[in-house]
C-alpha cells in the first residue's frame, strides 16, 4: 500500500480503496460519528484496495473466471501503465510520491497520470471474483448465516452501521470456483490436475496399504465409495488457518484462511499457485467467532459439492462439471482447535480423538495427563486403542448437543462451562459438528461432516518439533524443574550441557547446508530454535551428542522417539510396516516416559502434558489423511 504520507486518506474523493467502495454503496458524506476504518490491505497505488464487488452478488451456481480481461494487443499498448503500477506498488511509494512520479513521465507512452485513474484502469483490466461481507468494526464476527440481519455485535456491542447507515466495516471472500476455472483451463496446470486425479482414483482402487500421498488415505477411499471424485475435473481441497500479529505495537491480529489444492502434483502443491487465499479476517483483534467468517467458504463448497456445469478445460471443446470436495482441515494445534471449536491442549479433555481427562493441579493451576492418578493410583488411560475408547462423530455430536441445549434452557454459565470442560468442545462448529440449521443451509456438506474428527489431524511439526522435543531437551539439560524446584534425576550437569552445545556448533563444518542451515549452540540458543532446528536435532545431532551423557534408560526412551520420527518425517510415503513400527516405537516411548521419567511422582507432574498423549494418535492421522507431509 502506498499510503506512507497519509495521502490515500486525504484525497478520499479520488481514492479507489475500500473506503470509496463503501461510500459508493452508501452516502458519500461522512457522519461526524465516523472514524477511519482500517480495511484489509490491497494492491493499489497510494494505498487502499480495488473497489469491491457489491455484497448482494451471491454465487448462483454459474462459473466465472479470474484473470486479465484485455486482449494481447490491448495489453501491449498499455504496457507502460502496468509497468508504472508494478513499480509504484512494489516499492511502497506514497500517494504524493506516486502523483509526482506519474506527472514527470511526460515523454513516455504512459496514458494515465494520476493514482486514481491508474488504479481504476488496473481494476478494470484484471477481474478478481470476490464477495464483500459486512463484519464487526472490531473484527469479532462477520454478519453471515443467522447473523445476516443483526445490527449490533453481540460481543463488543459495536454497531454494524454508522448513524448515516453506512457500513462500518467489510471483509472480502475470494471465490474458489473462479480460481479452479482458471487453473483447469490452463494448458499446463489443468493437465496436471486432471492427470493427478486420474492417478488418485487408480491408486485408491489398487488397495495398497502404503500411504504415499493423500489419495492413499482412508478419507479419500470413503469419499470415492460414496461416488465423489468420479471425474478427472473433480478437485480435492484442504483448508488451513492460523492467526498472525501484523504490527506488534498496534496489536493488529488477523486470521488468513487458505485453501490448498491437493489435486496439484507434489512439485507444485505447496507453492503459491496452489495456495488460495480465501479470506483474511479484518482485525484489529482476533475473531471471537471464527465460524462466522467461514460461512461464505462453506456456502460455496456446498454448491461445488453438487457441481457447477459449463467448465471448459484445455484440450476439450465439451462442457464439463466442476466439483470441489473438502478433505481435511490442517493447521497447527491451537488454530485447529479454534476451527473446530475445541477447548484446546490446556483443557480438561484436550484430545480430538479419545475421551482423555486430565488431573487438575491446584499448585500449578493447570491440567496434566499422567497415566495414573497421582493420589489414588487409579488408571486414567491406557496405551491401547480399544475401539470403545475412541471418539466418534456421534459421541462428539451428543456432547455438543448437551452443551447447546443447556444454553437454550438458560442454564448457569458455570454449568455450561463445566459441560464444555468435560466434552472438550465449546459448541457447534461449521467444520466438524454443525447445528441442524446449518445442516439445512448446506445439505451437500454432509459428506464432510460424516467423516468425524479424522478430518482435523494433528500437525506433527507443532506436536513433536515445537512441544515434545524442546521439552525433552529442557528435561535433559536441567532447565525443567520438579515441583520442589530441583532438577530431574536425568538432568546433565552444566559442564556436560556446555560440551553438548560446543559439539553441535562444531558439526557445522561437516554438515551440508541443504541438511541444516544453522547449527547453533543448543545450550545457549535453544529458546530461539525453530521447528527445522529441532527436526535436525531429533534426527541427527541429538542421538550423537546425548549418547553416554544421559542415563541409559533416558537414552533408550529418547531413541524410541528418534526411530519413530525417522518414519514420521520421511520425505516419501510410508509402508504399512513402517507405520506399524512407528506406532510401536511411539507407544514404547510413552510407556517409558510415564514409567521412568514421570515415575508416578507428583513432583514430576508438570512433565505430563497433553502433547505426550497426542503422540498416540499419529498413526490414526496418517491412516486417515495420508503421510504427514501431505497435511
Secondary structure, DSSP 8 states (H G I E B T S, - for coil): ---TTSHHHHTTTT--SHHHHHHHHS-SS--TT-----------TTSS------TT----S-----EE-S-HHHHHHTHHHHHHHHHHHHTT--HHHHHHHHHH-TTSS----SHHHHHHHHHHHEE--EEEEEB-TTSS-BS-GGGTT--B-TTT--BSB-TTS-BS-EEEEE-HHHHHHHHHHSTTHHHHHHHHHHHHHHHHHTT--SB-SGGGSHHHHHHHHTT-S-STTEEEEEEEEEEEEEETTTTEEEEEEEEEETTS-HHHHTSGGGEEEEEE---SS--S-THHHHHHHHHHHHHHHH-EEEE--TT--S-EEEEEEEEEE---HHHHHHHTTB--TTSSS--SSB----EEETTTTEEE--SB-TTT--B---SS--GGGB--HHHHHHHHHHHHHHHHTT--HHHHHHHHHHHTB-S--TTSS--HHHHHHTGGGHHHHTTGGGGS---HIIIIIIIIHHHHHHHHHT-SB-TTS-B-TT---HHHHHHHHHHHHHGGGTS-TTT-S----HHHHGGG--HHHHHHIIIIIHHHHHTTTS-HHHHHHHHHHHHHHHHHT-SS-B-HHHHHHHHHHHHHHHHHIIIIIITT-GGGGGG--HHHHHGGGHHHHHHHH-SGGG-
